[in-house]
Amino acid sequence: MIGKYPAKLDEKNRLFVPAKLRGELGDDFYVTLGVNCGHRCLTVYTAAEWQKLSDNFNALSIHKRAGATSLIFMNAAQCTPDKQFRFGLTQFLLDYAAIDREVMIVGRAGQAEIWDAAEFAAFEQENLTPEKLLASLEEIGL
């Protein structure tokens, strides 16, 4: 998944799935707590990516499963868009990511992120420097 897609929550806390992401997300996907460079956001996983995450979690020792990692699962929402390609988010998830009405849905390789639009603008401004871009390219082997 790639790209940035501005969106608005409707009065029932539903978001519209951008057309470019519909095929990639599939009929069911998962939304849970996320963080990117110290900023709170929500992370969206396809069903296949969620299954991998679940398998990795279940392979952990009980001690490791008891920590913060479990918060990702206990606060997750399984989403199935309606016929208008809208899906709902829980108030807890919206509060966690400080999402008001204006959001930015951002593709991130095998996942997507949902940000409060103002928070995303701050994140982008903070990280959109030649030095940080170069460091990011080096981290992924380019």
C-alpha positions in Angstrom: 0.0 0.0 0.0 1.3 3.4 -0.9 0.0 7.0 -1.1 -1.8 9.5 1.1 -5.6 9.9 1.2 -7.4 12.6 3.1 -10.7 11.6 4.6 -13.3 12.7 7.1 -15.1 10.7 9.8 -18.8 10.8 9.4 -21.2 11.4 12.4 -21.1 7.6 13.2 -17.3 7.5 13.3 -17.0 5.8 10.0 -14.4 6.3 7.4 -14.6 5.7 3.6 -12.1 3.3 2.2 -10.2 5.1 -0.6 -10.7 3.4 -3.9 -7.0 2.8 -4.4 -6.8 0.8 -1.1 -10.0 -1.3 -1.5 -8.5 -4.2 -3.4 -5.4 -4.2 -1.2 -7.3 -4.2 2.1 -9.8 -6.8 1.1 -13.2 -7.6 2.5 -12.0 -7.7 6.1 -9.1 -6.0 7.7 -8.0 -5.0 11.2 -7.3 -1.6 12.9 -5.4 -1.3 16.1 -3.0 1.0 18.0 0.0 2.3 16.1 2.9 4.5 16.6 5.3 6.1 14.1 8.4 8.1 15.2 6.8 8.8 18.6 3.5 10.0 17.1 0.2 8.1 17.8 -1.7 6.8 14.9 -3.7 3.7 14.0 -2.3 0.8 12.0 -4.4 -1.1 9.5 -3.5 -4.7 8.7 -4.8 -6.9 5.9 -6.3 -10.2 7.1 -3.1 -12.0 5.9 -0.8 -9.5 7.7 -3.0 -9.8 10.9 -2.7 -13.6 10.8 1.1 -13.3 10.6 1.1 -10.9 13.5 -1.2 -13.2 15.5 1.0 -16.2 14.8 4.1 -14.3 15.9 2.3 -13.2 19.1 1.1 -16.7 19.9 4.7 -18.0 19.5 5.9 -15.7 22.2 6.4 -16.9 25.8 3.5 -16.2 28.2 5.7 -13.6 29.9 6.3 -11.7 26.7 2.6 -11.9 25.7 1.6 -10.3 29.0 3.3 -7.0 28.3 2.3 -4.1 26.1 2.2 -6.3 23.0 -1.2 -7.7 24.2 -2.6 -4.1 24.0 -2.4 -4.3 20.2 -4.8 -7.3 20.2 -7.2 -6.3 23.0 -7.8 -2.9 21.4 -8.1 -4.1 17.8 -11.2 -3.8 15.7 -12.1 -6.2 12.8 -13.5 -4.1 10.0 -15.8 -5.1 7.3 -16.7 -2.2 5.0 -20.4 -1.7 4.1 -21.7 -1.4 0.6 -20.5 2.3 0.5 -17.0 1.1 1.5 -17.3 2.7 5.0 -16.0 1.1 8.2 -16.4 2.1 11.8 -13.7 2.8 14.4 -14.2 2.5 18.2 -14.1 5.6 20.3 -11.1 4.1 22.2 -9.0 3.9 19.0 -10.1 7.4 17.9 -9.1 8.8 21.4 -5.8 7.0 21.4 -4.7 8.5 18.1 -6.4 11.9 19.0 -8.4 11.7 15.8 -11.0 14.4 15.4 -12.9 14.5 12.0 -10.2 15.2 9.5 -7.9 12.2 8.9 -5.1 11.1 6.6 -4.9 7.5 5.5 -1.3 6.6 4.6 -0.1 3.5 2.8 3.0 1.9 4.5 4.2 -1.1 2.5 2.1 -4.1 3.8 0.0 -1.9 6.1 -1.7 1.4 6.2 -1.9 4.0 9.0 -4.8 6.3 10.0 -3.7 9.7 11.4 -5.4 12.8 12.7 -4.8 15.1 9.8 -3.1 17.8 11.9 -0.9 15.2 13.7 0.1 13.8 10.3 1.0 17.2 9.0 3.3 17.8 12.0 4.9 14.3 11.6 5.5 15.0 7.9 7.0 18.4 8.5 9.2 17.0 11.2 10.5 14.2 9.0 10.5 15.7 5.6 14.2 16.7 5.6 17.0 15.5 3.3 18.9 14.1 6.2 16.0 12.0 7.5 15.0 10.8 4.0 18.6 9.7 3.3 18.7 7.9 6.7 15.4 6.1 5.9 16.6 5.0 2.4 19.8 3.7 4.0 17.8 1.7 6.6 15.9 -0.1 3.9 19.0 -0.8 1.9 18.9 1.8 -0.9 
